[in-house]
Amino acid sequence: MTDSVVVVGGGLAGLVAARHLAEAGADVTLYEQHETVGGRVRTRERDGFTLDRGFQVLFTAYPAVRRELDLDALDLRTFSPGACICRPGKRSILSDPLREPTTILDSLRNDEVPLSDKARTLLLRQDLRGKSESDIFDGPDRSIRQHLSEWGFSDDYVEHFVAPFYGGITLDRSLATSKRVFEYTFKALSAGEIGVPADGMGAIPEQLAARAREAGAEIRTGVEATEVVDPASSGGRAIEITDGGESERLDDLPTDAGDGETAEADSDETGGSVTVETSEGTVEADAVVVAADPKRARELTGVPSIPTEAVSSVTQYYSLPTGTDLGTDRKLLLNAKDASPNAVVPMSEVAPEYAPAGRELLTATFLGREALDADDEELFTATRRALAAWYPERDFEDLDVVATDRIEFAQFAQPPGVHDDLPSARTAGGNTYLAGDYTGWSSINAAMKSGRLAASAVLADR
């Protein structure tokens, strides 16, 4: 194949699409408006601390992660299974005895969760073991809370563990999110680990970009694509935009995660060319893959089924002197009392490279619009108050704020049934294709998978 393809957006979806297209022989140019690739997956350094953009982790069991990344090269630092459930004056460990046998006694003695719920958790794990991604996402849907209730889990289990733990994954402590997200991530947690690269989450898009360049793709950063004109697409409308970000996801092609997954030709309207206006000038291409964030992708393509309702979060980063030792054994600290903060993470205990010599790094995550509107001092006070309540024997006067990230669009909202009406790679029609997690579900897995499926659709149609 010698066709020219423009990829708009240098997040995970766009980088994966660029690589697969270039490997197939396409002449690929990727435009990313920021100076660095990554989209929502970014890392920066401040005062010697490694700060990811919000609390993000990599699930090693995700099929797309195993397919697209060299995990050994990322040098992952992993969390211990389970979590530490915290409330004023009390901390208790709840772990996975099948993956961490040494914690079985602590988990059995944990009175925050009834023994019957621990048994149900093992049954749920067994039930999901044989289900594929398509089994989960094509099946009937309901909220996480309703799903757990139907399984017979107690209110204590739901409120003390699931709400803060999956509140951190779905950014929705009310558990009104689709149970499909719960099932797929639960299955992934049972089968693999969660971790962060030693150099930060930004190492993931950097590796994807390096692989795309090795395949022959040109990646141009600091260049904004402002308009896409495709006469063969739905309506062939030219839509100008003024701002944006980056995105990810699946497609109406087969949704199993098998390595042999390809797209069959599905368009009678390909042919001609697409015009892409950029901040550097006009570009003509045989096809364009729009891999921008959902809002920007909708503006560029006019596809109304691209979801733009956002779920928000705030992450605040803190420094403590070395030796504070919160005794978490690389586990999350879940707030069983309330959502302020939802969870505290001992980042430098998991990844010592995240903090400079003599200091430790903690992060705290707050959920929702109220957190976005709170000032830094309010968030800091809430975290210090929570830590002091969980560790009454310790002094947190040395806790200092390093930075605060307010992320208005951390995920697209995923209420029950939302996945049934999402767009596919070909929804825009003509020679315009979509790649982003909004074509499947909000996750790194869906982002990278969508890039591969978009590339597959382009190749099949050309």
NUKOL-712282 format. One record per residue: z negated, y, x of N, C-alpha, C in turn. Coordinates in pm, whole numbers, plus 50000, padded with zeros to 5 digits. Layout:
ZYXZYXZYX...
END
This chain:
500004988050085500005000050000500005012450088500875022250057500925034650135500725046950048500305044949923500065056349835498945065049887498965077849849497905087049885496895087849771495615087449806494545088149707493535098549752493155107449663492085116949687490825111849620489715112149691488405108849635487595121649630487105125149513486305137249494484835133349489484075136649591482645133649595482305123649703481375127449790481005119049903479655112649889479285108849766478075100949747478395086149767477495077549725477665063249751478925057749686479195061849562480365056649491481645060949560481755073549595482965078549658483195072449794482145070649872482285064950006482735050350000482195042849905482605028849891484055028049844484425036649747485805036749700486765040049814486425050149893487285054350005487485042850104486425035850134486525024750229487465013850179487265009450053488064998350001489525002349984489775014749946491155019349935491835019850071491105025050169491675026150304491915012350364491005003150339491194989550391492434982850331492804987050209493984981450144495274988650187495144998750273496335005450324496635018850263495805023750172496055036750112495755047950211496435059050192496185071250269495105079050194493865078250239492715083250163492115095750227491905105850143491165117750186490025119850087488815120550137487625122950055487145137250077486885144349967486375157949973484945158349920484035163650000482625165249962482255179849981481735186049876481475200349883480285203849973479345194649990478235197350081478645194750226477825199150317478135197350459477875183250507477135175550430476855161650463477155152850343477455140250368477695130850259476355125750206476405119050091475195112850038474925115349892475405126749838475105129649699473615130749676473105122449586471665122749556470835115049658471495107949749470775100249851470875108049983469855115750012469875124450129468525124150200468555127750327467335128550408467415140950494466285147650511466225159150602464975157850687464895165650792463715165750878463045179350868461735179250861460975191850860459695189750940459515197951040458315197651124458015183651178459075176251208458905162751262458775151851157458735155551029458635145750920460035142350868460235129850832461475125350768461255125650618462035133750549461835135750406463095131650330462995120950253464085117350163464075126850044465215128349980465295137249863464705130049742463405132449720462695125149617462295111449670461445104649595461035091149637462135081449600462785075749700463855066049680463605053949768464005042349719463895030149796465165021949777465375012249865466525003349859466044989549817466654983949713466364970349668467294960849743466744952449828467594943949912468294932949833467814929749713468424919049633469624923849553469884936849548471044941649473472324935849533473194929949452474434923949505475304933949581475444946049527476294955949594475704960349727474384960649735473714964049861474034953649967473944940949929474244930350025475714930250064476584934149970478014933749996478474945450083477964957350057478524969450119477784974050244476544969550263475734974850373475394964350477475224968850599474674960650706473174963650710472394955250643470964957850631470254957150767470694948350854470074947450986470234960651062471414966751051471664979251122470824990651065470444989850938469615000350878468164999650926467764988250983466414986851038465374990350932465364982650824464534985850709463044984350738462264993150677460804992350673460434989250529459764977950506459574973250369458154975250317458074976550186456794977450116456244963450093454934962450080454324949850039454554948049890454704935649842454894933449698453684938449618453954942549494452874946849407452474961149427451244964349390450764978149396449244978349395448704990049426447264992549415447045001049291446354995549193446085002749068444845011349087444975024249060443895033749091443415041048967442125043048962441495051748863440235057348927439605067648871438435073648935437385063348974437095062849104436065054049155436465039649170437735036449149438125022249151439555020549197439765010549286441105006649328441164991349326442284985749280442414971149275443854967249301444024955849369445344951149409445924941749304447174944249268447924934949185449214931849260449384919449302450524915849385451294904349323452274899449396453084887949355452614875949437451834867049379451284855849456452344846349510453544846349448454614837749498455234843349625455204856349641455794862649759454734866949860453504868349816452424872549905451184864049876451204851449917450114841949881448734846549925448654854450032447334858650081446614867849983447324873249885446694882549789446344875749657446504862649649446334856049520444934858049463443914857649548442544859349497442314873649448442784883549525442644897449482443344899749349444544894049334445294895949211444604889049093444084877049117443404869949009442134877248965441464883749062440224890849029440484904648969441714909148969442034922448918441804922848767440784930348725440444930748583441184941548507442084948848575442914958648504443964951548418444304939148457445344931648387444774917948349444764914348221444234901448178444984889748241444294878448258444904866548318446114861848237446044863248105447174858948021448444866648053448284879348091449464887348126450044883048260449184878848351449684873848479450504861148458450074852748364450824840648333452154844348266452134854248176453384858448110454364864248210453834871048312454714876748414455484865848486454834854848516455514843548581456554837348488456244836648357457214831448261458424840648249458174853848250459264863548244460154862348367459524860548481460274858848605461194846648596460664835748544461464823648530462594825648431462344832948323463364835448221464534843348278464254852848367465294861548420466034855548539465454845348600466014839948723467464835748705467784829648592469124824448573470084834148505469654846348478470514855948409471294864448508472574866448477473424875048559473314889448511473924898548586473944912648545474604914048408475714906948386476384908048256475534902148144474794891348172473894885748072472894896248025472374903848120471344913848090471934925948020473044931348073473554944048020474454942347898474924930247871475724928047751474884922747635473624919747661472764914247557472174924947467471444920947365470794930747275469804939347351469574951247299468754960847372467624966247285466594970747351465464977547289464714984547402463664991747371462914998847475462084989047558461724993347677460854985047762459544982147691458974992347629457674990547560457784980247448458844981147369459014971547259459254957547314460034956747420460334943747480459054936847529458194944347596456954938647648456014934647534456034942547428455204939247312455664926147249456984924247242457514911947182457224899847270457064902147399456684891247489455184888247481454434897147417453004894847399452124900847506452664909647590451844915847694450824925347631449654926147692448574934347638448794949147668448114957547593448174971947617447654975447756446624968147803446084970947936447144968848043447874957948035448924955248133449994966148129450404969648008451474979647992451024993248043449824997548005449395011048041448935012248185448255002048237447655003048370448614999748483449614991148454450534987348561451984991048530452514986248417453944988348391454285003048376453465010548302453795024748279453925032548409452945032048500453135039448625454165033148719454225019748725455155013348819456605015448775456915012048650458275014148603458535028648564457465036248545457655050648533458255056248660457885050348775458455054648902459895050348919460295039148860461665034148872462585041148773462145042348648462995048248543462705062948521461655068148586461205082048569460845084748423460305074748358459955075548216458705067248192457555073548204456285066448188456045062148043456765068047948456605064047808457225050247782458045045347876458715032347865459665031847747460285043447716461295044047612462685040547665462785037947794464055034347858464505020447815465805017947825466385005047793465704993647868465414982947798464784971347861465724964647960467024967647953467974961848047467654966248190467264978748205466914983948338465674976748390464694974948302463484967648339463824953548384464634946448306464934932548337465674931248470466664939848492467464938348614466654941848738465854952348730465044956048846463904946148867463324940748760462294930448772462874918348843464064914248804464724902848867464974905649015465414917849048465684921449188464404921849269463314926749211462034927149282461514912949309461804903649219461354889849237462144882749345463394887149366464284880049458464374886249597463944898649611464104905349739462964915049767463234924449856462234934149896462694948149861461774957649869462144971649861461724978249992462554987250039462254993450167463045006150187462875011950304463615023950344464105021950487465275027250521465715026650660464755034450750464635030050875463735036850969464105051450985465405054750972465865068650986465945076050853465445069950745465495076550616466625071350530466555073950399467565069150305468935074950334468995086350400470275092150437471085083450530470445073750595471175064450682472135055650602471885054150472472745045750389474125052150373474225064650321475565070750314476195072950451475385075250553475965076750687476665063950731476055052450702476695039750737477955037650654477895040750524479075039250439480205048350485479865060550525480885069950574481515064850702480705059350793481235054050918482205042550891481865034150795482745022850761484045027750697483935038150614485145043650552486075049750658485495056850753486305062750860486945051850946486185041350976486735030251054487915023750983487875023750849488985017950771490185027250766490005039850807491125049250809491015060850714489935061650635489785072850542489395085550616489915096850568489515109850622488445115550530487325119750587486235125450509486085140050548486285148750451486225163150475485025168850400484005172850474482805178650412482915193850409482105199950323482155214450307483395219150234484065210050164485285213450089485075209649943485175219249855484945216949712486245214649638486295204249559487405201949467487075208849335487905218249294487565226549178488385223349054489475215749069490345213348955491165200648979491325192848874492185181048879493205182248766494495181548801495565182048701496345169048707496235161148601496915148248594497685147748463499005150548465499785150648341499745137448266499455126348335499455113248270498105109548211497075117648238495745114248187495605118448043494455115547985494205118547844494275133647821495375138447769495515152747744496075160247862495945154747984496475161348103495905175248123494635177148090494055190548094493585194248233493745206848267493205212148393491905219148360490815215048424489505220648394488895225948522488595238648524488035244748645486525244048641485905241848756484455241148764483955250748871482655253148868482085262448965480935256749044480415245049001479315239149077479355224149060478445217049130478445202549117477515195749214477675182749231476825174649319477505161749358477035150049308477655137049343477095125749257477835114449239477395103849149477735089449186477815080149084477885065649104478105056848977478585042548973478515031548872479625021348839479605013648728480475002248693481745005748616482224995748530483554997448476483864986548376484884988148295485154977948195485904966048254486034965948385486524954248455485404943848449485634931648497484574921548492483304926748557482124923948498480894929648549480044920048629480474907548647479734898648736479844903648878478874900048960478804905649095479514897249199480374888249157481044879349251481934886649349482034881449472482834887849575484314887949541484764878849453486174878249420486584887549308485714896249264485964904949150487094914749179488114914749093489244923849110489634929348975490524939148976490994944948852492424940648826492744937948700494114935548663494744948548619496044949948640496734962248601496534964548453496244976948415495864979848277496364993548235497534997648281498015010848243499525011348241500075016948136501515019148128501855033548162500865041548198501085055748216500925060148360500795050748456500705054948594502085059148643502135065548755503375071448805503225086448807504085093248879503925107548894502845110348995502265122148989501245125749087500135133749022499075135349097497915143149054497765154949148497445166449092497205178449173495705181049177495185182449296493755185449314493655198949385493025208349319492775221449380491455220849455491475224849580490255225049661490035238949718488875240849776488565253649839489425256249962490155245850007491065247550120492525248350078492795246449948494165247049902494495235849805495775234649771496245224749674496665211949744496265200449684496585187449740497295179249633498415172749670499115163649580498785149349622498515140849525498195126849554498765117849445498915105149479499385095549380498275091749281497035092849324495895089649237494675097249287493715099249197492455105649234491305097649177490295095549258489045089349213488005100349206487535103349085486505113649066485155106849077484465109449188483185103149216482105113849229482195123749141481235134649142480045131349053479035140149053477885138048965478355138748820477585133448725478065132448587478535145648526477775156348541478175169048482479505173748539479635172948670480855177648734482035168548701481775155448695482855146148661483375148748520482475151848427482925154848290483745167548289483325177648364484075190148368485455188248430485555180048533486825177848602487795169648519487285160048443488155150548374488225152648223487255159548164487235161048020486835148547945486255138648014485845126147949484485128147882484425128147749483165131547681482095120747688482495108347721481505097547724480715097047854481035105647951480225106448072478875112448034477765105348058476445110448015475965121948102475455132148038474955143648114473505147148081472875139347992471445141647965470635136648084469805145248139469135142148265467685137748247467225129848343465805126648359465365133148489464265140348485463845148648599462605142948668462425147148792461215143648866460945153848974459725153749022459335162349135458615153549236458975154949362458275148049470457675158349563456395156849591455735165749687455305157349807455455163249926455205156250051453985162250119453125153650175451865158250233451655152650372450935160150451450555156050586449045153950592448675143350663447265140250690447125136550837445945138450895445755134151035445875118951048446415114351159446465100051185445075093951180444975082051123443685075351113443035076850977443685084050885443115085350751443005071750684444025063250702444035049250658443505047550515444455047950421444075046350280443935031750240444175022650333443965008550307444855002750200446095007450191446995002650086447784990450128447814987550259448624976550311450074977850264450624989850279452034992950247452364991150098451384993850013451614993149869451575007049806452255008349692452185020549614450795022049554450355034449539449125037549467449525042449328449235034549224449615037949087448465044749015448765055548946447755063048872447585056748734446545048948715446315042148588445685051448484445215063148527444525072348436445485081748365446365088248440447315097548380448515099048472449425107948437450695109048509450725120348609449585125348648449565136848738448745134048864449365128448968450755123848977450915109848921452155105548903452395091948854452025081648959452375084649086452095075349195452035082949327451285077449420451225082749557451695071649651452505075449749453105065449838452745068449983452175058750055451845060650196453085058550283453975068350287455295066350348455225062550495454375069250572454345066150716453605053150745452835048050649452255034750666453345024250652454305026850563455445017850546456435019750660456755032350689457735035650793457105045850889456485041350997455815050551090456735061351145458055058551148459005068351198459105080751110458575080250988458665091550896457715103050932456775100851023455795111251057455745113151208455475125451254455345127851399454015122451450453895121751580452665116951642451475125351594450405118551561449185125451521449085128551373450155125451295450125128651152450585116551069450195116450943450655106550846451355113950732452275106950665453035112850554452745105450425452325112950324452175107850188453185115050099453615108249992454395115049889453745112449754453915121849663453445120149526454585123649432454765115549327455845117649232455285121849097455885132349041455525137648909456775136548821456585133848693457705131048605457885141748498459145144348463459445152448346459545167348367459885174048258460105188548258458855196248294457715191748249456465198848279456225199648429456565188948500456405188948645457365198748711458595199548658459575208948713459065223248704458365226148596457895239948572456595243248644455895233048695454615235448765454885241148904453995249848950454185255249085453605245649189453915248249315453515239149423452005237249428451275248049407449815247349417449235238449307449785239249186449305230549077449515215849112450685212549165450985198749201450075193949313449895202449414449035199149526447595196549480447095205149394445735203749343445585190749266446585187149186446525174849108446475162549200447275162749306447275151349398445965150249474445455161449525444205160949600443055156549510443075161049384442025157149290442105142049262443315136949245443475122549218443005114349338443425118149459443015110749578441495110949595440905122349571439445123349584438725114549483439325113149363438725104549261438885089749296440025086149354440275072249390439505068149515439265077849603438565075249730437345084449741436325082349659435175091449660434445091749794434675081549877434015081050008434765088950114435905094850080436735101750179436835116650151437275123850252437435138350243438915141650260439485148750165440915152050171441135167050194440205173350261440365187550294441505189750393441885179450468442955180750567444335177850509444415175650378445705173250314446505186250308447705186050362448565198050365449915194950302450465204850233451805203350174452865205550282453805196250290454935197550382456155203350311456435198450190457595203150114457485198349970458315203849884458385199749743459845198949702460245187849642461605186349588461535185849436462195195249370462345195149225463755190349193463845178849130465145172549107465405172048957466195181548910466435182548766467255170848715468265166448793469065155048753468815143848853467705136648831467385125348919468105112748873468225110948742468965099848681469575104948551470565097648499470965100648361470055092848268469775098648151468855092448056469415079148009468525068947996468965055447960468155049847844468285055847726467615049947609468295036947570467665028847485468295016347443469695018647386470625010047429471985010747379472925019947454472395028047547473245037947615474355031247695474095019547750475065013047838476275007747762476175006747629477285001347551478455011147539478195023947559479215034047535479585042047659479225037147776479545044447898481015042847933481565052448007482985051548045483205040848152484475037348170484845027848274485645035148381486065027748481486865033848588488155039948535488705034348427490005038848377489925048048256488745051848213488615059448090489395072548091489485079248205490195092048211491685090448188492215078548217493625075848192494525080848303495785076948294496775081448391496455076948531496505086248624496255083348765494885088448810494015090848714492665095648742491675084548711490755081948804489795071048791488385076548812487415069648752486025073848761485215064148847484325069548929483365061449004482035068549002481005061648961479665067548955478745058148883477445059448907476495050248842476535051648691477035062948641477095065248497478115056048429478885048248504479755038248442479025024948423477795023948471477035011548456475585014148419474775017448516473385021148492472905028848614471855036348599471455045648705470765038148818471515035648926470975028149039471915028949157471385026049276472205024949396473195013449381472755002449321473634991049301474864994949220474645001349106475755005149019476645015449085476075024449163476875034649231477875028049326477375019149412478255012849510479245003349442478784996049343479684986949272480794994749204480485006149147481515013949078482595018749174482205021949297483205026149395484185015049424483685002849438484554991449465485454988549346484904989349224485704986449106486754997249080486415009849108487405020549094488555018349192488225014749315489265011949414490135000249368489494990049313490224978249265491174982049153490744990949063491594995348953492795003249004492565012149101493665019749159494685010349220494215000849299495124991649368495914983049269495234978449164495924970249064496994978248990496684990648954497594998848876498765003848958498565005549090499675010549172500654999549205
END
